[in-house]
Amino acid sequence: MLPALPAAKRPPSLLPLLTLACAAALPACAPAGDSANDASAEASESPASTNAASAADLQARVESRLATLDATSSFYAKHIPTGREIAIRPDLPMNTLSVIKIPIMVKAFQDHAAGRLDLDARHTVEADDMRRGSGLIQTFAPGLNPTLRGLVTQMIITSDNTATDMVIDRVGMDRVNEMLAGNGYEQTRLKHTTHRLFLETWIRTDPAYGALGEREVFERGFPSDEGAAARFFEIEGDSTIWLGSTTAREMARLLEQIMDGELADQAASDEMVQIMNAQFYTTRLPRIVRFQGVQVAHKTGDWPPYAGNDVGILFYDGGPTIVSVFTNQSRGDFYELEETLGMIAQDIVEAWR
C-alpha cells in the first residue's frame, strides 16, 4: 500500500431539509371539500412518507457520489437499529484485495476456540515468509517471534502481507472457504495468498519468472518497467487472480455476524471488532467522521490507484451502521476516490442518527 494521505477535516455537509407546511383553515370559512383535502395532505406528510422520502434522498446522494468516480463500484449499508438499507449494485462480484483478511481472522479465532490453534503461541518469521506490499514485519530482520494473535492483529490493522500468508498457512485456505460456504456465503472466497498475487506481477512480465521462489519474489519487489502499470490494472480486474472475491452485501453480512457473535463467542467477537477498530488506515470511511465522534471498526483493501475498498461498522449515537463499499478498476484520481468514500460515510451518519 502507498503511504496514507492525511485525513481531511471538513465541515459537515448539509442534508436537504424537507419543509412541511400546513395551513389551518377556520371551520366557519372552510369550503365543503376542504376536510378531505386536509386528510389527504396529512396522509402525504405522515412519518412513513417522510422517512421514505429521506431514504430515497440518501440513496440518490450516495449513488450520485459513486457516479463521480471513474471506477466500477458496489455499495451496501445497513442501519442496525432500524434495518434501513442502501443497496447500489450490492451483489456484483468484486475484487476484495485485503478485505478478504477479515474471514481469515474469523477462522483463526474459531480454531483457537476449538483448540486447533493457540493464538498465544509464537511463530518465528523466516526469510521465506517475508512479503512486500503493506505491513511492517517486512522491515525487520528474519527471526521476529510474534504470537499468532499478533500476526492476526497486524494482518488487520496494518494489512500486513507477511502476517497474512503466515496465518493462511496455519488455518488453511480451504478451511477458510469451507467456513464461508457453511455460513451461506456464495460469492465470498479466499482465492490466493499474497505471494501468489505478487508472483503473478512477474509472470505477466515474463512467464519464465513463474519459477521464482518466495524469497526471490520478495527481494525483487514489483516490476517497474514501462508496461508495469497497465499490467497491474489488468491483474486487478482479472477475477482469476484476485486475492479474494466477495460482494458488498455479503461482506456487510459478515461484519454483522461478527458484531452479533454468530461466528464466534461474544468475547472473541468483541476482540475482533476491537482489532478492526485499531485500523491504521483512516483515509476512507473514517476520513471525516472520525473527527465527529464516530468510531469506525473497519478493514481496507486496495491497490492504489486502481482499487480502494473499505468495509466497516460505524459506532455513534443512533447507530451502529454497517457500510461496505468496493471500487475496482479505477482510472481516476485516488485522492478523490478516498475523499468520496469519506463523504458518503458522513452522509450516512448525518441521515441515520
N, C-alpha and C positions, 0 to 999 in steps of 0.2 A: 504494500500500500504506500502511496506517496505521502509525504508529510502532511498532516491535517492542517487545513486552513483555520485561522482563528474564528471562533464562533461570533457571529454578528449580533449585536444588540440593537433592536429596532423597536419603535413604539408599536403598541398593539394596533392591528388593523381593525377598522370598524365594520361589523357585520351590518347588512342592510336592516333597517328597522321597519317593522310593519306597524303603521299607524292606523289605529281603529277609531272611527268616529261614529257616534250615534246622536241623532237629533231627537230630542224628546218633544213630541207634539202635545199640545193641550187637548184633553179629551173632548172639550166642547167644540173645538175648532177642527178636529180631525175628520177628514173625509171618510166615507164609509169603508173604502178599501184599505185604509192605512194600517189597520191592525194585522192584516195578512202580510202586508209588505214588511212590517216591523218584525214579525215572526220569521219571515224568510231571511231578513238581514241578520237577526240574531243567530240563526242556524248557520249562516255562511261564515259568521265570525266566532264560532264555537272554538273551544280549546283544541278539539281534534283537528279542525280545518286549519287553524293557525299553526299547529305542530306539523301538519302535513306540508304546509307552505314553507315553513322553516327548513324542514328536511329536504325538500326539493331544492331550495335555495343553496343549502350547504353542499348537496350532491353536485349541483351545477358549478358551484365555486371551485370545488376540488377538481372536477373534470376539466374546467377551463384552465386551471393552473397546470395540470398534467399536459394539456394540449399545447402549451407553450414550449414543451421540451421536444427536441428532435430525437426521440427515443421511443422504443417500444415499452409501454408501461402497463402495470397491473396494480390494482389497489383494492384493499378491503379494510374497513374499520367497523368496530362494534363497541357501542356504549354499554358496558356490562349492566349497570343498574336498570336500564330501560329496554335493552335489547335492540335499540335503534342501530341501523346498519347503513353503510355506504359501500356500494359494490360497483367497481368500474373494471370490466374485463377480469373479474376475480378468479376465473377458472382457467386462465390462459397459462400454459406451462412456461415457466421462467427459469433462467439460469440463476441458481441460488448464490453462487460464489460462496463466501464464508458464512452465509446464513445457515447452511447445512450443518454447521458445527453445533447448533442447538440440539438436534436429535442425538448427536454423538454424546453430548453431555448427559442427556437423559439416560442413555443406555449405560453410561459409566456409573451413574447413581443407582440405577436398577441392579447392576451387577454387584455393587457394593452391598446393597441391602440383601441380596441373595447369597452373599458370602463367596461369590465367584472372584471378586476383586477386592482389594483393600485400598481405599482412597488415600490412606496414610502411609502406604508402603512407598519406598523410594526407588526411583529408576534413574540409572545413570545415562546421561546424554552422550552417545558416542559420536564420533566424527561422521559416520554414515547417516546419523539421524538428522543432521542439520539441513534446514530448508531456507530458501530465500523468500522474498516477499515480506509480508507483515510479521511482526513479532520481534522479541528482544533476545530470545535464547541464542539465536544465531550469532550474536555479538560476543558471547562467552566462549572461552576455550572448551573443547570437549572435556567431559568429566564432571560437569554440573550434575548434582544429585537431588533433583526436586521430588516431592511426593506426587503421586498420581493426582491428588486433589489440586496441587499447584499447577500441574500440567493442564488439567481441565480448566482451571481458572484463567490461565494465560491463553488458552485456546479461545476463550470468550472475550476477555477484557482487552487484550492486545491483538486478538485474532492470530495468535502465534501459530505459524505453519509447522514448525518443528514439533511443538506440543501436539498439534492436531494429528499428525501422522503417527506419533508415538501412542496417542490414545486410541486411534483407529486400530493400530496393531494389537492393542490389548483387548478391546471389546469385540473386534471383528466387524468388517464391513457388512457381511451377510447378515449378521445378527442385528445390526442397526436397522437394516431394511426389513428383516422379519418382524421386529418390534413395530415399525411403522405400518406394515401391511396388516399386522394383527390388530392394530387400533383403527383400522378403516381408512388409512391414508392411501389413496390410489396413485397420486402423482408425485408425492414427496419421497425421494430416494437419494441416498449417497451413492455416487457413481464411480468416483475415482479418489485416490489420495492426492495430496497437493504435489507430491513428487511426480506422479504420472501426468498431471496437468502441466507442470513445468517442463518435463521431458518433451511433451508434445510441442512446445515452442521451438525446440531444437529439431525435432523430427520434421516439422513443416519447413524448416530451413534447408535440411538435407536429411533424407531418410537414413543415411549412414549413421547419424547421431543416435539412432534407436538403441545402439549398443552401449550408450553411456551409463555408467553406474551412478548410484545415489550421490556419492561424494563428488564425482565429476560434474554432475549437473549443478550441484551447489557451488562448486568453485568457478564454474563458467558464468553463473548468474543467468542473465537473459540475453537473447540475441539483440544486437543494436545496429544491424545493417540497415540499409536504406529501405528495404521492404518489410522490416520487422513490424512496424505499426499496422500495416494493412493485414499482416498475418495474425497479429493479436486480435484485431477486430473480427476477423474471420473465425478464429477459435472461440471467442466469446459468444458468437452466435451459432456455433455448431453444437447441437444438442448431444452428439455422440461423444463429446469430450468434456461436457460440463462436469464441474466438481460435484454438483448435485442439481436435482430438478425439484420443483415444487410449484404451487400456485399461491397467490396472495391469500385466498380463503383458507387453504389447508394450513399454511404457516400460522395464520391468526388463530385457528382452532388449536394448534399445538401449544401456543402460548397460553391460551385459556385453560387447556388441560393441565399445564404445569402449574398455573396460578391456583387452580382449584384442587390440586393434589390428586389428580386422577391417574397420573403416570408413575408416581412415587408417593411415599408417605408425606405428610404435610411438612415435617421438619426438613426433609430433603428438598421438597418443592420450594419451600421458603428460601433455602440456601441457594437453589438455582436462580430464583428471582433476584436475590441479593448479588449474586455474581454478575448477572446481566446489568444490574443497577450500577455496578462499578466500571462499566464500559468506558474505555479511554477516549473513543472517538465520538465527538459530540457535534459534528458539523452538519447533521441531517435532522432527524426528528427532534432532538433536543436543542437545536441551534438557537431558537428564540425562547421557547417555553421554559427552558431550564433557568432563565432569569426571572421567571414569573411564578415561582413556587411549585413547578411541576417536576416530579421525579420520573425519569424515563429508564425503565429496565429494558434494554434492547440489545440487538446484535446487528451489526452492519455486515455487508457483503459487497465487495467492489473490485473493479479493475479500472481505475481511472485512466483515461477519461471515458471509457466505453460502457461502464456499468456502475451504478450506485444504488444499492438496495439498503433498506433499513426496516426492521420489524421490532415492535416493542409494546410494552404495557405502560401507559401514561397514568401515573397516580397523582390525583389532585382532588380538591373539594368538588364533589359532584361526579367524580369518576369512580372506578378506573375505566379507561378506554384502551382497546387494543387497536393498533394501527399496523398494517402490513403493506409495504409499498416496494415494488420492484421496477427498476428502469434498466433495460438492457439495450444493446446496440445504439448507444448514444453517439450522435455526431455533433452535439452542441457543446456549449461551454460548461465545464464541470462545476465551476463555482455557481453558476446559475441553477444547475440541477440541484445542488445541495441547498441553496437558498430556497428553492421552490418547495422542497420537502419540509424545510423548517416552517415555511409559511402555512403549508397545509396542516401541520400539527397545531399551529396556533389557531387557525380557523376552527378546527375541531374542538379544541379545548374551550374556546370562547363560546361556541354554539352549544356544547354539551356539558356546561357547568350545572 
